[in-house]
Amino acid sequence: MPDPTPRPKARWHIAVFLAPAVAVYTAVMIFPLFNTLRLAFYSREGQGRVFAGLDNFRTLFLDPIWSEQFWNALGNNFWFFFIHMAVQNPIGIALAALLSSPRLRFAALYRSAIFVPTILSFVIVGFAWKLILSPIWGIAPEMLDAVGLKFLFQPWLGQEGSALTTLALVSVWQFVGIPMMLIYAALLTIPEEILEAGECDGITGWAAFWKIKLPLILPSIGIISILTFVGNFNAFDLIYAAQGALAGPDFATDILGTFLYRTFFGFQLQLGNPHMGAAIASAMFLIILAGVSLYLFVIQRRLRHYQF
């Protein structure tokens, strides 16, 4: 007796349409990733290469010459990330809350003006701010002098204690529009019925934001946080454009991206070492993977169970 239930048809067209994107992504992302991981387990010997196991990682973490640079770059990367989390994202959330107010005039103009720096080139931003903050021909001293605060000016990019923080704040200025727009979009998705119910209970203004809107946009804040983490630990362009590959002064602005660049490709009198560079890149990948996994399996799971 034939089976009355019809068999589902094979949807080959889905594979046909996905194949080009999968092929490009594999060639551009997946293959280089695994090839870099493979390269980290080899070392150069004469004109060829030999399998070295974990020797490159042992050298990176334990050898005094390599480990000092690695841990310095890693610590700078965490500070770079902390500045963005402590300054950029709260400002982005505050701007989104302000610009989402229906009573604010020219809100679209303000949103566009704040978002414009995000589309600028890293090279342009780096060189522009280097000129602005220059103690010789920069306009920062004159601007502070105009408001009677010239005594506060310092050559921030030339001092070890302030160079990294200054560049982090420049990066905040450039990218604060991204969390602003993401939070703004999340605020627009909040049903009006909930806000109207809050108004009936006397919850209006900033109280409505803290008690109603903020709990509802926590998932979006989590997404912004992990994007900030991934972006900061992949950072390179701004540091390179403003301070060069040596990430001066005295490696005070050195992060994993610039350390990887000098090691892999070489710089000035330093010869390139692709195998040690691959080890640094693998360490960066594992750090980012650990952070993303922590978010996906711990933080996001708790956010899903959060009930307003």
N, C-alpha and C positions, 0 to 999 in steps of 0.2 A: 504494500500500500504506500503510495508516494507521500512524502512529508508535505503537509499543507502550508507550513510556514516558509515563505520565500527567503532565500539566502541573500544577505546583504551584498550589494555589488561592490567590487573592489574600486576604490577611488584613486585610480592611478594619476589622475590629473593633479591631485594634491602634491604627490612626489615630484611631478614634472615641474610644477611652479616653484616648489621649494628648492629643487636641485641647484639652480644657479646661485641662490643666496648661500646655501650650505657650502657649495664648492668655494665661493669667494671667501667666506668666513673661515673655512678650514685652511685655505692657502695663506690668508693674511694673519690669522690669529692662532688657530689650533696648532698647525705645524711649527711655526716659530716658537711657540711656547714649549712644546715637547722637545724641540731641537735644542733650545736653551737649557732645559733641564738635563738633557743628555750631555751637552757640552760641559756642564759643571762637574761631571764625574771623570773628566779626562784632564791630563796635563801635558804640556809641551815637552818633548824630549828630542833634541836635535832638530831635524826637519819634519818629524812626524809627531804623533800624539800617542800616549799610552793611557790605559785605564788606571785611574788614581783612587777610585772609590770616594771616600769622604775626606780625603786629604785636603782638598781645596777649602772645604767648610771648616776643617780643623785649623787650617792656617788663618782663615778669615776671623774666626772667633777667639783663637788662643794665641796666635803669633803677636808679639808686642807691636810690631810695625803695622800690621794690618788691622788688628783688633782695635787699636786706639782710634784709627780713622773711622772704622765701622761704627763703633759705639758712639763716637762723637756725632757722626752723621745721623744715626738712629735717634739719639737724644734731641738733636736739632729738628728732626722730622716730627717727633712727638710735640715739641714746643710749637712748631709751625701749625700743627693740627689743633692744638689747644687754643691758640689765638683765634683760629677760625670758628671753633665751637663756642668760645666764650664771647666773641665780638660779632662775627659775621652773622651767625644764625639768629641770635637774639635781636639784632638790629633788623634783619630781614623779616622776622616775625612781627616786630613792632611796626615796621613800615607797611607790611601787608594789612595789619589791623587798621592802621590809620587810613590807608588808601581805599579800603573797602567800605569806608563810611559813606553812606549815600548823601550826606550833607557837605562833603568836601568838593569844592569846585576845582576844575582842571585836573582831576585825578589821573586821567589818561596821559596828560602831558607829563606829570610827575613820574608816573610809572615808566614811560618811555625814556625820560632823562636818566633815571636811576639804572635802567637796564642797558643803556647804550655802551657803557664801558666793557660789558661782558663780550661784546663782539669785536673789541679791539685786539690787535695782535699783541702777544706777550712781549715781543721785541719793542714795539712802540711804547707800551706801558713802562717797560723797564728803563729804556733810555729817557723817556719823558720825565719820570720821577727822579731819575738820577740827576738830570739837569735841574729840576725844580729844587731838589734838596742840596744842590752843590753850594758850599760856603763861599765859592768864588764868584760864579755867575748865575747862581740860582735865584729864584724869586721868593723863596721861602723866608729868608731873612728880612726882606723888604715888607712882605706881608705881615710878619709878626711885628715889625717896627711900626707899621701903620696903626696897629691896635695897642702899641705900647708894651709888647711882650717880646721884644727882640732878645732880651736876656735869657729867654728860654731856648733859643736856637742853639743847636749843637750839630756837629758833622755826624749825624746819626748813622749814615751808611759807612762811615770810616771808623767807627768805634766797635770793638768786639762785643761789648755788652748790649748794644742797641741795634746793630745792623740787622740781625735776623728778625727781631720784633718789628722793625721798620718795614722790612720787605713783606712780612706777614700782614701788616696793616695795609700796605699797598695792594696786596692780593685781595684783602677784604674789600677795599674800595672798588676793585675791579669786578668782583663776583658777588657782591651783596644782592645784586638784582636777581640772581637765580633763586635763592631761598625765598626772596620776596614774592616772585611770580608764582612759585609752587605753593606757598602758603596762601597767597591771594586766590589761586584757583581752588584750593581746598575750602577756603571760607565761603566761596560762592556756591559750593555744593551743599551747605548746611540748609536744611529745610526751613522755610520761613515760619512754619507752624511752631517749631521749637522756640524760635526767637520771640514769637508773639506770645507764647505761653509764658516765657520768662518775663516779658514786659507786664503781663497780667499779675505776676508775683512781685513786681517792682524791681526786677533785675534789668537794668539798662546801662548803656555806656560801657565803661571799662569793666564794670562788674559782670556784664553779660559776656565779655570776652574771656575773663578769667574763669567764670563758673560754667559757661555753656560752650563757647566756641573752642577754647583751648583744649578741653578734654576730647572734643570731637575730631580735632585735627592732629592728635598725637601720632597716629600712624604716618601721616605726611611728614611730621617732624622727624620721626624715626628714619624714613627714607632719605630725607635731607641729610641727616647725621651720617648715614653710611656712605652716601655719595660724597660728602665732605671728606670722610676718612679715606676713601679710595682715591679721590682726586689729590689730596695733600700728600699721600705716600707715593703718588706717581709724579709729583711736582718736579720740574726741572727748568722749564723755559724762563720763568721770571728771574730765578737766581742766576742763571747763565747770562741772561741779557744784562742784568744790573751789575753783577759782581764777577762774571767770567767763570771759567771752569775751575779755577782755584778757590772759588767761593770765599773770597777774603772778607774782612781782614783776618789773616792767620786761620783760615778754615772756619771762621765763626758762623758763616752762613752755609756751610757744607751740609747737604742733605743726601739721602741715598741716591737720588737721581744724578747729582753732580759727581758723587763718588763713583757711581757706576760708569759714567761717561769717561772720566779720567782713566779708570782701570781698564775698560774694554777697548777704547780707541787710542788711549795714550794722549798726553798733552805736554807740550814743550819738551823737556828732557826725559819725561817719563814714557817708557815704551808701553804699548798696549798689550794686555794679557787677556785674550778672549775667555780663557778658562776661569780665571779668577773673576772676570766681569760677569760670566754666566753664573758663578756662585753667588755673587751679590744680587743679581737679578732673581735668582731662585729664592734667596732669603727674602727679598722684597715681596715676591709672589706668595710665600708662605705667611708672611706677616699680614698681608692684605686678605688672604684666604682665612686666616684665623679671625680677623676682625669681622669679616662678612659672615662667617659661620656663627660667631657669637651673636651677631644681630639676628640672623635668620632663625636660629634654634633656641635662643634664650629671650632676647628682647622682644622680637616680633610675636613670639608665642604668648608672652604676657600681655602685649598690646591687644591681641585678638580676644583675650578673655576680659579685657577691660570693659566695664559696662558703666555707661553714664547714669 
